[in-house]
Amino acid sequence: MRHEIENLIINETTFIINKYYERRRKVRASFANGSVNVRIPSSLSHIEQFKHMNKIKGWIKNKVQKHPEKFKPKPVREYKNGDILKIGEEDYTLKIDFKHKMSSSVKIKDNVFCFSISNTISKEKQNKTISNLLSKSIASKKLDKLKEKIHNLNSKHFNQRINKITFKNNSSKWGSCSMNKNINISTKLLFAPETVLDYVCIHELAHLIELNHSSDFWSLVEKAMPTYKENIKWLKSYGHTLEF
């Protein structure tokens, strides 16, 4: 599977188009987490692929122009000293100190995130920095549990070789599985119900056998999780709320 990224600017808003060239029969496009995922049969000629992409770009523009309120850029989340962050069943307190220095950092003491944030940068950049530091530190703290979950699901349903398992601060996809058998899971799913995280892990594990989204792929997912469609619906309805 080949992956390419293209930017499309509509009304001063940039949309990321993830183009996946894979073994499939039909072209499919869908919005996901503020970006657009397009799956294209790799067997199509370059001319046919170009024609389909032009049609999809027209479809995207039409959707954005008809419902501009749905596609407004999300404001950067503002973090305050003393905020409580709930991740799974655990509550974390944010302790934020602003200091006159160039770099920013975070340390975790029990369930307290202690931030040292540069006051030489803008408020927006401070919040983005806190978001990035949170994502990395929580991913590090929760990675062993994620590995245990994926290995258990793999042993129970798939029995495939896995190379590497990582968390990623990904805004365009909930997860991914590479041809090298590397599985990546979005850190945003740490805010989701456990069954939703289970579904995404199963989804990526099924890609160890079927790299496309064929009927065989979905049969593997359904066999491992008969209620998987409920979790897809949850992600479509509430996925936008899973933000650092």
N, C-alpha and C positions, 0 to 999 in steps of 0.2 A: 504494500500500500504506500502510495506517495502522498505527501502532505505539502500543500502550498498555502501561503497566506497573502491575501490581497485586501487593500483598504478601499472603501467606498465612502465618499463624503456626500452627505445629504443634509441640506439646511444647516451647514457648519458643524454637523455632527459626523464623526468618523465611525463607520461600522467595519468591524473586522470580519472578513469572509474567510473561513477555513475551508479549503478545497481538498477533498480526499478522493484520490483516484484509486479505485479498487475493483475487484471482480464482482460485478453486479450487472443487472439487466437494465435498470432504469435510473434516471437522474432523480435525486431527492434533495430538497432544501428545507431547512427549518431554522427558526430563531432559537437561540439558547444562550442565556446569561448575557444578553446584550450584544451577542455576535451572531453570525449566520453560518451554519454548517451546511456545506454542499457536498453531496456524495455523487461522484461521476464515474460511469463505467470506463475503465481504463482501455477497453477495446474500441472506444469511439475514436474517430480520426480527430486531428487537431482542429479542423474546420468545424466539425460537429460539436466538439467540446466548447469552442469559442461561441457558437450559435446558442448553445444552451446557457452559457454564462451570461450572455447579453439578455436573454429572456428572464433569467433569475434576477439580474440587476434591476430590470424593469419592474418585476414583481416586488422586490424590496422597496423601491422608491414609491410604488403605489401604496403599499402597506403603511409606510412611514407618513406619507402625505394624507392618507385617510384617517389615521389615528396617531397624530403627532404626540399626544399626551402620553401614549404608551412607550414612546421611544426617547423621551427626554433624558439627558445625561443625569445619572444619580448624583446627588450632592455627596461630598466626602463626609463620612461619619465623623462627628466631633467627639473626642474623648476628654473626660474630665477626671481630675484627681478624686479618688474615692468611688469611681464607677464600679459596679458589680457586673461581671461578665459570666454568663451561664454557658458552660460547655458540657453537653451530655448531662450527667447527674451532679456535676461539680460546679461550685461557684468560685470565681476568682475575683480578687480585689485589685484594682489598678492604682498604684501609687506613682504619680507623675511629678517629677521635678524638672524645672527648666533651668538650664545652666548656660553661662556664657562660654561656649566652646563650639568647635566645628563639627564634632561627631556626636552620634547618639547611640545609646545602648540600653539593654534591659537585662535584669537578673530575676530569677524566680526563687522566692523563699517561701516554702510550703505552698500555699495557694494565693500568694501575693506576687504580682508582677511589679517590679521596681524599675521604673523608667528614668533615664537621665537623658533629657531631650535638649538639643541645641536651641537656644533662643535667638540665634542669628538667621533663622529661616522663617518663611511666612507661616501663618497659622494653618493654611491648607497643607503645606509641605510637612508641618509638624504632625498633623493628623495622619497623613499618608505614611510617614515614618513609623508612627506608633502602630498603624495597621500592619505594615510589613514586618516589624519586629515581633508583634503578637503572633502573626501567622507562622513565622519561622520557629519561635520558641515553643508554641503549642504543638506544632508538628513534631519537633524534636522530643517533646514530653510524651506524646501519644503514639509515636511511631511503632514502638514495640508491641503495643496493643493491636495496632492495625495489622502488623505482620502476623501476629497470632491468629487474628480473625481470618485473614485471607488464606493462610496455610490450612486452617481447620476447614474452611469452606472448600478449598481445593481438594483436600483428602477425602472429604465426604461426597463431593459431586463430580469432580473432574480428573483428579489424579494426573495433573500435567506438571512439567518442569517449569519452575519460576526462576528467573534470573535475579531481578532486583525489585524491591517494593519501596516506594517513596511517596511522601506527601508533596503536593505542589500548590503554590498560591496561584491557582488557575482561575481566570474569570470567564473563560470561553467554553470549558468542558468540565464535566463532573469527574471524568476519569479517562484514562487511555491505556492501551496495551500495545507495545511495539512488537515488531517482528523478532526482536531479540529477547522477547518474553519479559520485558520490563513493565511493571504495572505502576501507574501513577494515579493517585487519588487526590481530588481537590480538598484543601484544608477547610473550605466552607462547609463541607459535609460533617464536620465536627459539631456543627450547630443543628444538624438534622436528627430526626428520630433514628434510633438504632436500626430499625428495619429498612429505612431508606439507604443508610450506609451499606447494609448487607446487600441490598439490591445492586448498587453500583459496583460493589466488589464482585458479585456474581456475574454482572454484565461484562466486566473486564476479564474475568477468568474464562468466560465462554469464548472470548476472543483468542485465547490460547489455542483453541481448536478451530474456530471459524473466524477469520479476520474481517469478514464482511458482516452485513446485517441481513443475511438471507433467512429464509424460513427455517433452515437447519439451525442457524444461530439462535433464533427465538425459541425453538424447541428445546435447546439446551438450557436456556434461561428459565423457561417455564417448568422444566423437569426439576431444576434445582429450587425454584421459588414459584409455585403455582399462582401466588397472589402478586406477581411482579408488576402487573398493570396498575395496581393501586398505588404503588410507590412512584411509578412514572407520573401518574396524575398528581400526586403530592408535589413532586418536583416542579411540574408545570404551574401549579397553583401557588406554591409557597417558596420555590427555589430562589426567587428574587430577594427574599427576606434573610437569606443566609449570607450575612455580610460581616466582615471584620470592621 
